[in-house]
Amino acid sequence: QVLYPGIDFSGIDTQSRCPDSGPPVIVWNHRWEHDNNPDRFFQALHEIASWGIDFRLILLGQTFPDSPQCFTEARKAFKERIIHYGYAASYPDYAALLCRGDVVISTAFHEFYGIAVIEAVRAGCLPVLPDRLSYPELFSEKFLYQEAELSEKLAEALTSNYRLDPENAKAITEKFSWSSLAPCYYQWLFGK
């Protein structure tokens, strides 16, 4: 039997979700490591920017002394578009930033589960995810892309009705909540 880790969404659910005026906001909320494939992410951003698609960025994540150079380069290249860059000071700050986002993206090569993406989806971000790793098990194929179509899928997300309404965000993520999974864990542990 496979039981997902239960996620406490209370810090996200209590945030106000006032949409920002202005271009849509792309959230990257992953560790700043090579296995998350940030080079491909930033390549897609340069491509959609060259197509004239406007966007802003929230670049969240734990950094390391040897974090990929592409983050430093992106900070310069996209400086006018960046709302936040780096680690959030606290979980409430992190949750508030997620709630400002419209689209969450992953380009990961390596992912066991995807809690960061699930949290962003709970906050209302439309997911744009690779059709590999754990994502096909967790999300509908309409949110998945094949590698060659990343830029097109991202552009489509940014130019369509991109943000999830609270009801849809909850419907997609509720099965991952601790309140939904606790009875399953109880049944597994105690057989009752």
Backbone hydrogen bonds, N-H to C=O, Kabsch-Sander energy under -0.5 kcal/mol:
donor,donor_aa,acceptor,acceptor_aa,energy
3,L,1,Q,-0.5
7,I,176,F,-2.0
9,F,7,I,-0.9
12,I,9,F,-1.0
13,D,9,F,-3.2
14,T,10,S,-1.6
15,Q,12,I,-1.5
26,I,24,P,-0.5
26,I,56,R,-2.9
27,V,103,V,-3.5
28,W,58,I,-2.6
30,H,60,L,-1.1
32,W,62,Q,-2.7
33,E,31,R,-1.9
36,N,33,E,-1.4
37,N,34,H,-2.0
40,R,37,N,-0.6
41,F,37,N,-1.4
42,F,38,P,-2.8
43,Q,39,D,-2.1
44,A,40,R,-2.2
45,L,41,F,-1.9
46,H,42,F,-2.4
47,E,43,Q,-2.0
48,I,44,A,-2.7
49,A,45,L,-2.3
50,S,46,H,-1.9
51,W,47,E,-0.9
52,G,49,A,-1.6
53,I,48,I,-2.0
54,D,52,G,-0.5
56,R,24,P,-2.7
57,L,81,R,-2.7
58,I,26,I,-2.5
59,L,84,H,-2.9
60,L,28,W,-2.9
60,L,58,I,-0.9
61,G,86,G,-0.7
67,S,64,F,-2.1
71,F,68,P,-1.6
72,T,69,Q,-0.5
73,E,69,Q,-2.1
74,A,70,C,-2.4
75,R,71,F,-2.2
76,K,72,T,-1.2
77,A,73,E,-2.7
78,F,74,A,-3.0
79,K,76,K,-0.9
81,R,78,F,-2.2
82,I,78,F,-1.1
83,I,57,L,-3.5
84,H,57,L,-1.1
86,G,59,L,-3.1
94,Y,90,S,-2.3
95,A,91,Y,-3.0
96,A,92,P,-2.3
97,L,93,D,-2.2
98,L,94,Y,-2.4
99,C,95,A,-2.0
100,R,96,A,-0.6
100,R,97,L,-1.1
101,G,97,L,-0.6
101,G,98,L,-1.4
102,D,25,V,-2.9
103,V,25,V,-2.2
104,V,126,L,-2.2
105,I,27,V,-1.8
106,S,128,V,-1.8
107,T,36,N,-0.5
109,F,35,D,-3.1
110,H,35,D,-1.3
118,I,114,G,-2.3
119,E,115,I,-2.8
120,A,116,A,-2.0
121,V,117,V,-2.6
122,R,118,I,-2.4
123,A,119,E,-1.6
124,G,121,V,-1.8
125,C,120,A,-2.4
126,L,102,D,-3.0
128,V,104,V,-2.3
129,L,143,F,-2.7
131,D,145,Y,-2.3
132,R,130,P,-2.1
135,Y,132,R,-1.2
137,E,134,S,-0.8
138,L,134,S,-1.2
139,F,135,Y,-2.7
143,F,140,S,-2.0
144,L,141,E,-1.6
145,Y,129,L,-2.5
149,E,146,Q,-2.0
150,L,147,E,-1.3
153,K,149,E,-2.7
154,L,150,L,-2.6
155,A,151,S,-2.6
156,E,152,E,-2.5
157,A,153,K,-2.2
158,L,154,L,-2.0
159,T,155,A,-1.5
160,S,156,E,-1.0
162,Y,160,S,-2.2
164,L,124,G,-2.8
169,A,165,D,-2.6
170,K,166,P,-2.2
171,A,167,E,-2.5
172,I,168,N,-2.4
173,T,169,A,-1.5
174,E,170,K,-2.6
176,F,173,T,-2.3
177,S,174,E,-1.9
178,W,7,I,-2.1
181,L,177,S,-2.0
182,A,178,W,-2.8
185,Y,181,L,-2.2
186,Y,182,A,-2.6
187,Q,183,P,-2.4
188,W,184,C,-2.4
189,L,185,Y,-2.9
190,F,186,Y,-2.8
191,G,187,Q,-2.0
192,K,186,Y,-0.5
